[in-house]
């Protein structure tokens, strides 16, 4: 299948993270086998009972080393009003649709490049993963399995063909405060979980300020960022709130302990509960503690992608599957077609010219590293 029709076929499959990614793996497996790959699947059922899987495609000797091309198959949800989200229509030199940039464009480019280069001698692996958008869960499964050890790797993300050699980590925690409900006209009969959150908030801000003290000029912003992105609580305005729940996320710099902020949050919550005299209880549930990832600027794969793309390598503040791939022993870099600024938005697209250039660069990467 040609490059653009392949991408259109991938976009046509709804692989939102809440759904099974088996249908998109079916298409990718057919194309990979046509290109001479041996394939195997790694399946599991997620926390919501949905079947998920990784697809491992290998061509060449079954030995450590060589090149791995890594891309995730899941996408973020799209607005129901975006009626063309799964059409993959070509308009004004762009393929438009959910996942066109993040990251089905890379998946199509990787398969197209591999189909064009058959005689590469060494091992070539393409890894199609599940659930990157909700925690890099598929990549974590592959790392835990311990069977794949590439020497070099390219992790697909929409970087506008700019090599990304490092990014911050991603960590998150959910905090649940339980109080005592009662009539709001008699505050002494209850203990408001929302008011408890209000007393906790200055502590949360102080934690954020402490995290900002360390800086790294390679990143923008050059410090660990934090955010309370979700808060829920209470039943009615005249009821003392019996429960309040919020999420706290932070993005640590390279070299920082990703669990440091978690410990600070736990300590602050313990102090709040103790100060309430037992009327408030606080539960802290870690969601993710992913460390930052760094590949040195002088690494061979970074220099190669800089030379091929004409773009200097950079860093980004968001997370990818780079830490897991580095954990497999690879010298790795994030790279791919599409602009992150149009990903996760209605009207997401990838330029056809950029898609074709990505495939050509990946062809040469296969010849160089596989």
C-alpha positions as CSV (number, residue, x, y, z in Angstrom):
1,X,0.0,0.0,0.0
2,X,1.3,3.4,-0.9
3,X,2.2,5.9,1.8
4,X,-0.8,8.3,1.7
5,X,-3.4,5.5,1.2
6,X,-1.8,3.6,4.1
7,X,-2.1,6.6,6.4
8,X,-5.7,7.2,5.3
9,X,-6.5,3.6,6.1
10,X,-5.0,4.0,9.6
11,X,-6.9,7.2,10.3
12,X,-10.1,5.5,9.3
13,X,-9.8,3.1,12.3
14,X,-10.9,4.7,15.5
15,X,-8.1,3.8,17.9
16,X,-9.0,6.1,20.8
17,X,-7.3,4.8,23.9
18,X,-10.6,3.8,25.4
19,X,-11.1,1.3,22.6
20,X,-9.2,-1.9,21.6
21,X,-6.3,-1.2,19.3
22,X,-6.6,-4.7,17.8
23,X,-8.2,-3.4,14.5
24,X,-5.3,-1.1,13.8
25,X,-2.8,-3.9,14.7
26,X,-4.6,-6.1,12.2
27,X,-3.9,-3.6,9.4
28,X,-0.3,-3.0,10.5
29,X,0.4,-6.7,10.7
30,X,-0.9,-7.4,7.2
31,X,1.3,-4.6,5.8
32,X,4.3,-5.7,7.8
33,X,4.1,-9.3,6.7
34,X,3.8,-8.1,3.1
35,X,7.1,-6.2,3.7
36,X,8.8,-9.4,4.8
37,X,8.5,-9.1,8.6
38,X,8.0,-11.8,11.1
39,X,5.4,-10.7,13.6
40,X,4.1,-11.5,17.1
41,X,1.6,-9.9,19.3
42,X,1.7,-9.2,23.0
43,X,-1.8,-8.9,24.4
44,X,-3.5,-8.0,27.7
45,X,-6.8,-6.7,29.0
46,X,-6.7,-3.2,30.5
47,X,-8.2,-2.0,33.7
48,X,-11.5,-1.4,32.0
49,X,-11.7,-4.8,30.4
50,X,-10.7,-3.7,27.0
51,X,-8.3,-5.9,24.9
52,X,-5.0,-4.1,24.1
53,X,-1.8,-5.2,22.4
54,X,1.6,-4.5,21.1
55,X,2.8,-5.7,17.7
56,X,6.4,-6.6,17.3
57,X,7.7,-6.9,13.8
58,X,11.2,-8.2,13.0
59,X,13.2,-8.6,9.8
60,X,16.7,-9.8,9.7
61,X,18.6,-11.9,12.3
62,X,16.9,-12.4,15.7
63,X,19.8,-11.0,17.7
64,X,20.3,-7.8,19.8
65,X,21.3,-4.7,18.0
66,X,20.2,-3.0,14.8
67,X,17.5,-0.4,14.6
68,X,14.0,-0.1,16.1
69,X,11.3,2.2,14.8
70,X,8.7,2.7,17.6
71,X,5.3,4.3,17.3
72,X,2.1,4.2,19.3
73,X,-1.2,3.1,17.8
74,X,-3.6,4.9,20.2
75,X,-5.1,8.4,19.8
76,X,-6.7,10.9,22.0
77,X,-10.5,11.3,21.7
78,X,-12.0,13.6,19.1
79,X,-14.9,16.0,19.3
80,X,-18.2,14.3,18.2
81,X,-18.9,17.4,16.1
82,X,-15.8,16.7,14.0
83,X,-17.6,14.6,11.5
84,X,-14.5,14.1,9.3
85,X,-12.2,12.9,12.1
86,X,-11.9,9.4,10.6
87,X,-12.0,10.2,6.9
88,X,-8.3,11.0,6.3
89,X,-9.2,13.4,3.5
90,X,-6.4,15.0,1.5
91,X,-6.9,18.7,1.4
92,X,-4.4,21.4,0.4
93,X,-1.6,18.9,0.5
94,X,-2.5,17.7,3.9
95,X,-3.9,14.4,5.3
96,X,-6.5,15.5,7.8
97,X,-7.9,13.4,10.6
98,X,-7.5,12.2,14.2
99,X,-4.0,10.6,14.5
100,X,-2.7,11.9,11.2
101,X,0.1,13.6,13.0
102,X,0.0,11.9,16.4
103,X,1.3,9.3,15.4
104,X,-0.2,7.4,12.5
105,X,1.8,9.5,10.1
106,X,5.0,8.1,11.6
107,X,3.5,4.5,11.5
108,X,2.8,4.8,7.8
109,X,6.2,6.4,7.1
110,X,8.0,3.6,9.0
111,X,6.2,0.8,7.1
112,X,6.7,2.5,3.8
113,X,10.4,3.0,4.4
114,X,10.8,-0.6,5.4
115,X,8.9,-1.8,2.3
116,X,11.4,0.1,0.1
117,X,14.5,-1.2,1.8
118,X,14.7,-5.0,1.9
119,X,18.4,-5.8,1.8
120,X,19.7,-4.3,5.0
121,X,21.5,-7.3,6.5
122,X,21.1,-6.5,10.2
123,X,18.1,-6.7,12.5
124,X,15.3,-4.2,11.9
125,X,12.4,-4.1,14.4
126,X,9.2,-2.1,14.2
127,X,7.3,-1.8,17.5
128,X,3.7,-0.7,17.4
129,X,2.5,0.0,20.9
130,X,-0.7,0.5,22.8
131,X,-1.8,3.2,25.3
132,X,0.9,5.7,25.0
133,X,-1.6,8.5,25.5
134,X,-2.6,7.1,28.9
135,X,0.8,6.3,30.4
136,X,3.1,4.6,27.8
137,X,1.6,1.4,29.0
138,X,2.4,-0.7,25.9
139,X,6.0,0.5,25.9
140,X,6.3,-0.4,29.6
141,X,5.0,-3.9,28.8
142,X,7.7,-4.3,26.2
143,X,10.4,-3.1,28.6
144,X,9.3,-5.4,31.3
145,X,9.2,-8.4,28.9
146,X,13.0,-7.8,28.3
147,X,13.2,-9.5,24.9
148,X,14.0,-6.6,22.6
149,X,17.4,-4.9,22.7
150,X,18.0,-2.6,19.7
151,X,21.3,-0.6,19.4
152,X,19.6,2.4,17.9
153,X,16.0,3.5,17.9
154,X,13.7,6.3,16.5
155,X,10.6,7.0,18.5
156,X,7.8,8.4,16.4
157,X,6.1,11.7,17.5
158,X,5.0,14.8,15.6
159,X,8.2,16.8,15.9
160,X,8.1,18.6,12.6
161,X,11.1,16.5,11.6
162,X,13.2,18.0,14.4
163,X,15.2,15.5,16.4
164,X,14.2,15.5,20.1
165,X,17.0,14.2,22.2
166,X,15.5,14.8,25.7
167,X,12.3,15.5,27.5
168,X,11.0,16.0,31.0
169,X,9.4,13.2,33.0
170,X,5.7,13.0,33.8
171,X,4.2,12.3,37.2
172,X,0.7,12.5,38.6
173,X,-1.1,11.7,41.9
174,X,-4.8,11.7,42.9
175,X,-5.6,13.0,46.3
176,X,-9.0,12.2,48.0
177,X,-10.2,14.1,51.0
178,X,-13.1,12.7,53.1
179,X,-14.8,14.8,55.6
180,X,-18.2,14.8,57.4
181,X,-21.4,15.9,55.7
182,X,-23.9,18.1,57.4
183,X,-26.3,21.1,57.1
184,X,-24.3,24.2,56.0
185,X,-26.2,26.3,58.6
186,X,-24.5,24.2,61.4
187,X,-20.8,24.0,60.4
188,X,-19.9,22.5,63.8
189,X,-21.7,19.2,62.9
190,X,-19.5,18.5,59.9
191,X,-16.0,18.8,58.4
192,X,-15.8,20.1,54.9
193,X,-13.5,18.3,52.6
194,X,-13.5,21.3,50.2
195,X,-12.5,23.6,53.0
196,X,-9.7,21.1,53.8
197,X,-8.5,21.4,50.3
198,X,-8.4,25.1,50.8
199,X,-6.1,24.7,53.7
200,X,-4.0,22.3,51.7
201,X,-3.7,24.6,48.7
202,X,-0.9,26.9,50.1
203,X,1.1,23.7,50.8
204,X,0.6,22.6,47.2
205,X,1.9,26.0,46.0
206,X,4.9,25.8,48.3
207,X,5.8,22.4,46.8
208,X,5.6,23.9,43.4
209,X,7.9,26.7,44.3
210,X,10.4,24.3,45.8
211,X,10.4,22.3,42.6
212,X,11.1,25.5,40.6
213,X,14.4,26.1,42.4
214,X,16.4,23.7,40.2
215,X,16.7,24.7,36.6
216,X,18.0,23.4,33.3
217,X,18.5,25.9,30.5
218,X,18.0,23.2,27.9
219,X,14.3,23.2,28.5
220,X,11.5,25.8,28.2
221,X,10.3,26.4,30.8
222,X,13.6,25.6,32.5
223,X,12.1,24.1,35.7
224,X,9.8,21.4,36.9
225,X,6.2,22.5,36.1
226,X,3.1,21.5,38.1
227,X,-0.6,21.7,37.7
228,X,-3.9,20.8,39.5
229,X,-5.9,19.9,36.5
230,X,-9.0,18.3,37.9
231,X,-10.9,19.0,41.1
232,X,-14.3,17.5,42.1
233,X,-16.2,17.7,45.3
234,X,-19.5,18.4,47.2
235,X,-23.1,17.7,46.4
236,X,-24.9,21.0,46.9
237,X,-24.2,24.5,48.0
238,X,-26.0,24.0,51.3
239,X,-24.4,20.8,52.3
240,X,-21.0,20.6,54.0
241,X,-18.9,18.8,51.5
242,X,-18.1,15.2,52.5
243,X,-15.6,14.5,49.8
244,X,-13.2,16.4,47.5
245,X,-10.8,14.8,45.0
246,X,-8.1,16.4,42.9
247,X,-5.2,15.5,40.6
248,X,-1.7,17.0,40.9
249,X,0.8,16.5,38.1
250,X,4.4,17.6,37.7
251,X,7.1,17.2,35.0
252,X,10.5,16.7,36.5
253,X,13.8,17.7,34.9
254,X,16.5,15.2,34.0
255,X,18.3,14.0,37.1
256,X,15.5,14.8,39.5
257,X,13.9,12.1,41.5
258,X,10.4,11.7,40.0
259,X,9.0,10.7,43.4
260,X,10.3,13.7,45.3
261,X,7.1,15.8,44.8
262,X,5.0,12.7,45.7
263,X,6.7,12.5,49.1
264,X,6.2,16.2,49.6
265,X,2.4,15.9,48.8
266,X,2.1,12.9,51.1
267,X,3.7,14.8,53.9
268,X,1.5,17.8,53.4
269,X,-1.6,15.6,53.4
270,X,-0.6,13.8,56.5
271,X,-0.1,17.2,58.3
272,X,-3.6,18.3,57.2
273,X,-5.2,15.1,58.5
274,X,-3.4,15.3,61.8
275,X,-4.4,19.0,62.3
276,X,-8.1,18.1,61.7
277,X,-8.2,16.0,64.8
278,X,-9.4,12.9,62.9
279,X,-12.4,14.7,61.2
280,X,-10.6,14.7,57.8
281,X,-9.0,11.6,56.2
282,X,-6.7,11.9,53.1
283,X,-5.8,9.2,50.6
284,X,-2.9,9.7,48.2
285,X,-2.8,7.5,45.1
286,X,0.2,7.7,42.8
287,X,-0.8,7.5,39.1
288,X,2.5,7.9,37.3
289,X,6.1,8.6,38.3
290,X,8.0,8.5,35.0
291,X,11.5,10.0,35.0
292,X,12.9,12.3,32.4
293,X,14.8,10.9,29.4
294,X,18.1,12.2,27.9
295,X,20.2,11.1,24.9
296,X,23.5,13.0,24.6
297,X,23.6,15.5,21.7
298,X,26.7,13.8,20.3
299,X,24.9,10.4,20.0
300,X,25.2,8.9,16.5
301,X,21.4,8.7,16.0
302,X,21.0,12.3,17.0
303,X,23.7,13.5,14.6
304,X,22.3,11.4,11.8
305,X,18.8,12.9,12.1
306,X,20.2,16.4,12.4
307,X,22.1,15.9,9.2
308,X,19.2,14.3,7.3
309,X,16.6,16.8,8.4
310,X,18.6,19.9,8.4
311,X,17.3,20.7,11.9
312,X,19.3,21.0,15.2
313,X,18.2,18.7,17.9
314,X,16.1,20.1,20.8
315,X,14.3,19.2,24.0
316,X,10.5,19.2,24.8
317,X,8.5,19.5,28.0
318,X,6.1,16.7,27.2
319,X,6.6,12.9,27.6
320,X,7.1,10.1,25.1
321,X,8.1,6.5,25.0
322,X,11.8,7.5,24.9
323,X,12.5,6.4,28.5
324,X,11.2,2.9,27.9
325,X,13.2,2.6,24.6
326,X,16.4,3.8,26.3
327,X,15.7,1.2,29.0
328,X,15.8,-1.5,26.3
329,X,19.5,-0.5,25.8
330,X,19.0,1.7,22.7
331,X,20.6,5.0,21.8
332,X,17.3,6.7,20.9
333,X,15.8,9.9,19.6
334,X,12.3,11.2,19.1
335,X,11.5,12.2,15.5
336,X,8.6,12.3,13.1
337,X,6.3,14.2,10.7
338,X,3.6,16.5,11.9
339,X,3.4,19.4,14.3
340,X,2.6,18.8,18.0
341,X,0.7,22.1,18.0
342,X,-2.0,20.6,15.7
343,X,-2.1,17.3,17.5
344,X,-4.9,16.7,20.0
345,X,-7.0,19.3,18.2
346,X,-10.0,19.3,15.8
347,X,-8.6,19.5,12.3
348,X,-5.4,17.6,13.1
349,X,-3.3,17.1,10.0
350,X,0.1,16.2,8.5
351,X,1.6,17.7,5.4
352,X,2.0,15.1,2.6
353,X,5.4,16.6,1.7
354,X,6.6,16.2,5.3
355,X,5.3,12.6,5.4
356,X,7.2,11.7,2.3
357,X,10.4,13.3,3.6
358,X,10.0,11.4,6.9
359,X,9.7,8.1,5.0
360,X,12.9,9.0,2.9
361,X,14.8,9.8,6.1
362,X,13.7,6.5,7.7
363,X,14.8,4.6,4.6
364,X,18.3,6.0,5.0
365,X,18.2,5.3,8.8
366,X,17.5,1.6,8.0
367,X,20.4,1.5,5.7
368,X,22.6,3.2,8.3
369,X,21.6,1.5,11.5
370,X,20.2,-1.9,10.5
